[in-house]
């Protein structure tokens, strides 16, 4: 790409060591202008990587040691003494990942939403009241046998917290060991008033009462008394009565007719809100105004856990963003108080695998470079439940397609440190792992617009920098409503200023994801180096028989890449995690792969695209793409950086 006519490396080294400017005669590099130039390189030119300077450092050692820099934002169950530590737990069956756990029409007292709510509320109360006289906790057994929960239990058992026995939700109310805490309840009616359990879950930790549905009133321990009849209560009532008592450092957003996260909310006294008053049915009413009021009351940068059904994600994500909070996709999960147990002391020094940029062949004869980036890595629920399989993380084509995996480097080590270690230890060297999307799902251009934006931005950027640096994560993934807006650029600059180990940022737009059209923007870090912000150019996404301008089937996206000019030879393609395709062999039909019934996803979809790329296109991992971009547009400073590492 660029020609180094001669390199008086000793002189260059002395100049850098002395902190003075490089003499222009020492390095002469053909350069396609400053960042953003569309000038094409001369194929005959060559790059020579300078030898490391005498004080160069090992690239692999550029990271921070694990320490608490104030970057943790979820509450921690960390008993101060042994007397406040649980020593045993009842293992409650028929709930976690039971297919009928949220069904309101089950007649068996041990099943359905009614039993699920009871179990979640008992677990929340019991786990909140561990002290020197009461050291029995409750765990909800994972009926699906997932690694996350097995690994978390392994940790608990190794810590001396052992299983005391199996029981179903109704039997929990009968256990003598739990009677000091479980002896009164709040009555609800999940069928007639879906919001009554929302009210009850908010009231539960303040009244020290668990939740019983009318179906099960005669099945629970007859010695327990009904403390409150909440069958006519609403979510608004819960806010009116308890807004001065709830924990303002977090919020749970979950639909009615679900019970997930109630244990977590009760233990931490978080408010719970449902956006739709009827499950997945916005026309039957919403709590939109109440949602804004609650968001405005939270402390800056508060995590909002959960998800809502039946509404566009931007409807609530944008509001969370506006008030300077992080939406954490985290809904179909269980036992969060225990999966996150003592998480600060469990932070491992496990590092993301990186590739030394000095090993890149910057003189490759390929003309264009592309990377594939799997979406939805911010989804902590996915990482806990169904990411670690051959459809996604362990897909046989993940290495050959150089798939980039977005990953919740900030949230997962807090929520489930055992699963974080499990997943990161399996990273393939060919796959770049990036922080996605900055501590949760929020639009950086909207972030804090209805609050103190500068304070919110500075705080989140600093915290994300700590999480990334301590796990050697070099690239940040973000999302914006308008990737080219002044507000988005302000946010990019803030993240770059907070982290001088950051090598680049990749941004998707909501929506379309490829709305940035591959634009590259540049921002200077505190060391004076220009850092690229690369927008997604294309998106592999199944739109049926109607591909969009920059989004569509693997075959369609391959044709777009092949026909691109070389004005900007670098392309990031987002691969929509939930789009499935059909392998049509060598067909170039731009829509055939979108046929219903396809099962090709993730790296498999990327492989369908790669197989159709012209010979002048090279697939690289995202870290390599970022360094190629830096060398292409900023060769002099990139060579300078490479001289400082080995």
HELIX and SHEET records of a PDB file:
HELIX    1   1 UNK A    9  UNK A   17  1                                   9    
HELIX    2   2 UNK A   59  UNK A   61  5                                   3    
HELIX    3   3 UNK A   82  UNK A   84  5                                   3    
HELIX    4   4 UNK A  112  UNK A  128  1                                  17    
HELIX    5   5 UNK A  147  UNK A  158  1                                  12    
HELIX    6   6 UNK A  169  UNK A  172  1                                   4    
HELIX    7   7 UNK A  176  UNK A  178  5                                   3    
HELIX    8   8 UNK A  196  UNK A  207  1                                  12    
HELIX    9   9 UNK A  214  UNK A  216  5                                   3    
HELIX   10  10 UNK A  235  UNK A  242  1                                   8    
HELIX   11  11 UNK A  262  UNK A  268  1                                   7    
HELIX   12  12 UNK A  282  UNK A  284  5                                   3    
HELIX   13  13 UNK A  288  UNK A  297  1                                  10    
HELIX   14  14 UNK A  313  UNK A  322  1                                  10    
HELIX   15  15 UNK A  336  UNK A  339  1                                   4    
HELIX   16  16 UNK A  343  UNK A  346  5                                   4    
HELIX   17  17 UNK A  357  UNK A  359  5                                   3    
HELIX   18  18 UNK A  380  UNK A  385  1                                   6    
HELIX   19  19 UNK A  412  UNK A  415  1                                   4    
HELIX   20  20 UNK A  417  UNK A  424  1                                   8    
HELIX   21  21 UNK A  453  UNK A  470  1                                  18    
HELIX   22  22 UNK A  486  UNK A  498  1                                  13    
HELIX   23  23 UNK A  554  UNK A  563  1                                  10    
HELIX   24  24 UNK A  592  UNK A  594  5                                   3    
HELIX   25  25 UNK A  603  UNK A  610  1                                   8    
HELIX   26  26 UNK A  622  UNK A  633  1                                  12    
HELIX   27  27 UNK A  635  UNK A  643  1                                   9    
SHEET    1   A 2 UNK A   4  UNK A   7  0                                        
SHEET    2   A 2 UNK A  27  UNK A  29 -1                                        
SHEET    1   B 3 UNK A 136  UNK A 140  0                                        
SHEET    2   B 3 UNK A  88  UNK A  92  1                                        
SHEET    3   B 3 UNK A 162  UNK A 167  1                                        
SHEET    1   C 3 UNK A 210  UNK A 213  0                                        
SHEET    2   C 3 UNK A 184  UNK A 188  1                                        
SHEET    3   C 3 UNK A 225  UNK A 229  1                                        
SHEET    1   D 4 UNK A 270  UNK A 273  0                                        
SHEET    2   D 4 UNK A 247  UNK A 253  1                                        
SHEET    3   D 4 UNK A 303  UNK A 306  1                                        
SHEET    4   D 4 UNK A 326  UNK A 329  1                                        
SHEET    1   E10 UNK A 520  UNK A 524  0                                        
SHEET    2   E10 UNK A 530  UNK A 535 -1                                        
SHEET    3   E10 UNK A 504  UNK A 509  1                                        
SHEET    4   E10 UNK A 475  UNK A 480  1                                        
SHEET    5   E10 UNK A 433  UNK A 436  1                                        
SHEET    6   E10 UNK A 404  UNK A 407  1                                        
SHEET    7   E10 UNK A 368  UNK A 374  1                                        
SHEET    8   E10 UNK A 570  UNK A 575  1                                        
SHEET    9   E10 UNK A 538  UNK A 540  1                                        
SHEET   10   E10 UNK A 551  UNK A 552  1                                        
SHEET    1   F 8 UNK A 520  UNK A 524  0                                        
SHEET    2   F 8 UNK A 530  UNK A 535 -1                                        
SHEET    3   F 8 UNK A 504  UNK A 509  1                                        
SHEET    4   F 8 UNK A 475  UNK A 480  1                                        
SHEET    5   F 8 UNK A 433  UNK A 436  1                                        
SHEET    6   F 8 UNK A 404  UNK A 407  1                                        
SHEET    7   F 8 UNK A 368  UNK A 374  1                                        
SHEET    8   F 8 UNK A 617  UNK A 619  1                                        
END                                                                             
